[in-house]
Amino acid sequence: MIRLVVVLAALLGVAAPAAAAPDSACEVAAQHARTDFRLPQVARAIADKKLDIVVVGSASSALIDSKKAYPARLEAKLASKLPGVAVRVQTFARPRETAAEMDQALPQILATAKPALTIWQTGTVEAMRRVDADDFSSTLEKGIERIKAAGSDVMLINPQYSPRTELMMDAPQYAEAIRIVALQHEIPVFDRFAIMRHWGELGTFDLNEITKKIDMAAKVHACLGALLAGMIVDSANLPAEPAQGNNK
């Protein structure tokens, strides 16, 4: 069951009809949805035929119709990629939620949902408020350790890209902070910023018109869900590192 907070002022915050994004449109940015870091808890959950995922952080990309937003698309795409696996994606995204505020909410979310994977979308609110980047990184590190201690894998999602807000906030600074923290903790990053910028540069989607065209918003979310699902499955399928002492 998807529980998605509605944010009327969100960049992609418009209702959308049922519209499937062509795979070719999604795949032009597929190179930005790859990682070398494995998701061991996800691999174990898939083997056990029950995969629970939570999406936390700011509600920076909610749609009024939550069934068309990327968490719902992710759930549907994972279910199709993983036949026989019960997939559930729950969303605990809240409007204007900073990473520090989400870090405080994590214990209850993790205890209740017991996810194999926690997807943390973050950085947008910090960019808007110009939060100190070092403080932001420290908060992420604490949250990641908290999530791992609860027995969940972690994947970070950086801010979304929009040419309309490019001059209003320094999203790349926070995307870079996310990248560095993820490397240090050896966890995947779903590079939403690079993916959307790539689409904009190629003209795959007109991101200047995204808030005005509800069908385009649905296609963008469908693509994000599809690419994210592929990245999760690929990460789970990476070979496990050999146990220490077994190398010969």
C-alpha positions as CSV (number, residue, x, y, z in Angstrom):
1,M,0.0,0.0,0.0
2,I,1.3,3.4,-1.0
3,R,1.0,6.3,1.4
4,L,2.2,9.4,-0.3
5,V,2.0,12.9,1.1
6,V,0.5,15.4,-1.4
7,V,2.5,18.5,-2.0
8,L,0.6,21.0,-4.2
9,A,3.7,23.1,-4.7
10,A,6.0,20.3,-5.7
11,L,7.9,20.6,-8.9
12,L,6.1,17.6,-10.4
13,G,3.0,18.0,-8.2
14,V,0.2,17.5,-10.7
15,A,-2.4,14.8,-11.1
16,A,-1.8,12.4,-14.0
17,P,-3.8,10.0,-16.0
18,A,-2.7,6.4,-16.5
19,A,0.2,6.8,-19.0
20,A,3.1,4.4,-19.5
21,A,6.4,5.9,-20.4
22,P,8.1,4.2,-23.4
23,D,11.1,2.2,-22.4
24,S,13.2,4.0,-25.0
25,A,12.5,7.4,-23.3
26,C,13.6,6.0,-19.9
27,E,16.7,4.2,-21.2
28,V,18.4,7.2,-22.7
29,A,19.4,8.1,-19.2
30,A,20.0,4.5,-18.0
31,Q,23.8,5.1,-17.6
32,H,23.0,7.3,-14.6
33,A,21.1,4.5,-12.8
34,R,24.0,2.1,-12.2
35,T,26.1,1.2,-9.2
36,D,28.8,-1.1,-8.1
37,F,27.4,-1.4,-4.5
38,R,25.4,-4.4,-3.6
39,L,22.1,-4.5,-1.6
40,P,22.5,-7.7,0.5
41,Q,19.3,-7.3,2.5
42,V,17.3,-6.8,-0.7
43,A,19.0,-10.0,-2.2
44,R,18.0,-11.9,1.0
45,A,14.4,-10.6,0.9
46,I,14.0,-11.5,-2.8
47,A,15.2,-15.0,-2.0
48,D,12.7,-15.1,0.8
49,K,10.0,-14.0,-1.6
50,K,9.0,-10.9,0.4
51,L,10.5,-7.5,-0.3
52,D,9.5,-4.5,1.8
53,I,10.8,-1.0,0.9
54,V,10.2,2.4,2.4
55,V,10.7,5.8,0.8
56,V,11.6,8.5,3.3
57,G,12.6,12.1,3.2
58,S,11.1,15.2,1.7
59,A,8.0,15.0,-0.6
60,S,9.8,16.9,-3.3
61,S,8.3,14.9,-6.2
62,A,4.8,13.9,-5.0
63,L,1.9,13.8,-7.4
64,I,-1.7,14.4,-6.4
65,D,-2.6,11.0,-7.7
66,S,-0.2,8.8,-5.7
67,K,-0.8,5.8,-7.9
68,K,1.1,7.7,-10.7
69,A,4.0,8.8,-8.5
70,Y,7.3,7.0,-8.8
71,P,7.0,4.9,-5.5
72,A,3.9,3.3,-6.9
73,R,5.5,2.9,-10.3
74,L,8.5,1.3,-8.5
75,E,6.3,-1.2,-6.7
76,A,4.6,-2.2,-9.9
77,K,7.9,-2.5,-11.9
78,L,9.6,-4.5,-9.2
79,A,6.6,-6.9,-9.0
80,S,6.9,-7.5,-12.7
81,K,10.6,-8.0,-12.5
82,L,10.4,-10.3,-9.5
83,P,7.6,-12.8,-10.2
84,G,6.6,-14.7,-7.1
85,V,8.0,-12.0,-4.8
86,A,5.5,-10.1,-2.6
87,V,6.7,-6.4,-3.1
88,R,5.5,-3.6,-0.9
89,V,6.6,0.0,-1.1
90,Q,5.5,2.4,1.6
91,T,6.2,6.1,1.5
92,F,6.9,8.2,4.6
93,A,7.8,11.4,2.7
94,R,6.7,14.6,4.3
95,P,6.6,18.2,2.9
96,R,9.5,20.5,3.8
97,E,11.2,17.7,5.7
98,T,14.9,18.2,6.3
99,A,17.3,15.4,6.6
100,A,17.8,16.2,10.3
101,E,14.1,16.0,10.9
102,M,13.8,12.7,9.0
103,D,16.7,11.3,11.0
104,Q,14.7,11.8,14.1
105,A,11.7,10.1,12.6
106,L,13.7,7.1,11.3
107,P,13.6,4.9,14.4
108,Q,9.8,4.6,14.5
109,I,9.5,4.1,10.7
110,L,12.1,1.4,10.7
111,A,10.6,-0.4,13.8
112,T,7.2,-0.3,12.2
113,A,7.9,-1.2,8.6
114,K,11.0,-3.4,9.0
115,P,12.2,-2.7,5.4
116,A,14.8,-4.6,3.5
117,L,15.6,-1.3,1.8
118,T,15.2,2.3,2.9
119,I,15.3,4.8,0.0
120,W,16.1,8.2,1.3
121,Q,15.3,11.1,-1.1
122,T,17.0,14.2,0.3
123,G,18.8,17.4,-0.4
124,T,16.0,19.5,-2.0
125,V,14.9,21.2,1.2
126,E,18.5,21.8,2.2
127,A,19.2,23.4,-1.2
128,M,16.2,25.7,-0.8
129,R,17.1,26.7,2.7
130,R,20.9,26.8,2.0
131,V,21.7,24.5,4.9
132,D,25.4,24.1,5.6
133,A,26.6,21.3,3.3
134,D,28.9,19.8,6.0
135,D,26.0,19.7,8.5
136,F,23.9,18.0,5.9
137,S,26.6,15.4,5.2
138,S,27.0,14.7,9.0
139,T,23.2,14.2,9.3
140,L,23.2,11.8,6.4
141,E,26.0,9.8,7.9
142,K,24.1,9.4,11.2
143,G,20.9,8.4,9.4
144,I,22.7,5.8,7.3
145,E,24.2,4.2,10.3
146,R,20.9,4.2,12.0
147,I,19.2,2.5,9.0
148,K,21.9,-0.1,8.7
149,A,21.8,-0.9,12.4
150,A,18.1,-1.7,11.9
151,G,19.0,-4.3,9.4
152,S,18.0,-2.4,6.2
153,D,19.9,-1.6,3.1
154,V,20.1,2.1,2.2
155,M,19.8,3.9,-1.2
156,L,20.0,7.7,-1.5
157,I,18.2,9.8,-4.1
158,N,19.5,13.3,-4.8
159,P,17.4,16.3,-5.7
160,Q,15.5,16.5,-8.9
161,Y,16.6,18.8,-11.8
162,S,14.6,21.6,-13.2
163,P,15.9,24.4,-15.5
164,R,13.3,26.6,-13.9
165,T,14.9,26.3,-10.4
166,E,18.5,26.0,-11.5
167,L,19.3,29.6,-10.7
168,M,17.2,29.6,-7.5
169,M,19.0,26.9,-5.5
170,D,22.4,25.2,-5.6
171,A,21.2,21.6,-6.0
172,P,24.5,20.3,-7.4
173,Q,26.3,21.1,-4.2
174,Y,24.0,18.9,-2.2
175,A,24.0,16.2,-4.9
176,E,27.8,16.1,-4.6
177,A,27.6,15.9,-0.8
178,I,25.2,12.9,-1.2
179,R,27.6,11.3,-3.7
180,I,30.6,11.6,-1.3
181,V,28.7,10.2,1.7
182,A,27.4,7.3,-0.3
183,L,30.9,6.4,-1.5
184,Q,32.2,6.5,2.0
185,H,29.4,4.2,3.2
186,E,29.5,2.1,0.0
187,I,25.8,2.5,-0.8
188,P,24.0,3.2,-4.1
189,V,22.8,6.6,-5.2
190,F,20.0,7.0,-7.6
191,D,21.2,10.1,-9.5
192,R,17.8,11.7,-10.1
193,F,19.5,15.0,-10.8
194,A,21.7,13.7,-13.6
195,I,18.9,11.6,-15.0
196,M,16.5,14.5,-15.3
197,R,19.1,16.9,-16.6
198,H,20.0,14.3,-19.3
199,W,16.4,14.1,-20.3
200,G,16.2,17.9,-20.5
201,E,19.4,18.2,-22.6
202,L,18.2,15.6,-25.1
203,G,14.7,16.9,-25.2
204,T,13.3,13.6,-24.0
205,F,11.0,15.6,-21.7
206,D,10.4,19.3,-21.7
207,L,11.1,20.0,-18.0
208,N,10.1,23.7,-18.4
209,E,6.6,22.5,-19.1
210,I,6.5,19.6,-16.7
211,T,4.2,21.3,-14.2
212,K,1.7,22.2,-16.9
213,K,1.4,18.9,-18.7
214,I,0.0,16.2,-16.5
215,D,0.7,13.4,-19.0
216,M,4.3,14.4,-19.1
217,A,4.6,14.3,-15.3
218,A,3.2,10.8,-15.3
219,K,5.7,9.7,-17.9
220,V,8.6,11.2,-15.9
221,H,7.5,9.4,-12.8
222,A,7.0,6.1,-14.7
223,C,10.5,6.4,-16.0
224,L,12.0,7.2,-12.6
225,G,10.2,4.2,-11.2
226,A,11.4,1.9,-14.0
227,L,15.0,3.0,-13.7
228,L,15.0,2.8,-10.0
229,A,13.5,-0.7,-10.1
230,G,16.2,-1.8,-12.5
231,M,18.9,-0.4,-10.3
232,I,17.6,-2.1,-7.2
233,V,17.4,-5.5,-9.0
234,D,20.8,-5.1,-10.5
235,S,22.3,-4.1,-7.1
236,A,20.8,-7.1,-5.5
237,N,22.2,-9.4,-8.1
238,L,25.8,-8.2,-7.8
239,P,28.0,-11.1,-6.4
240,A,28.6,-11.1,-2.7
241,E,32.1,-10.3,-1.5
242,P,34.0,-13.4,-0.4
243,A,34.2,-13.8,3.4
244,Q,37.5,-12.8,4.9
245,G,39.9,-15.7,5.2
246,N,38.4,-17.6,2.2
247,N,40.6,-16.0,-0.4
248,K,43.2,-18.3,-1.8
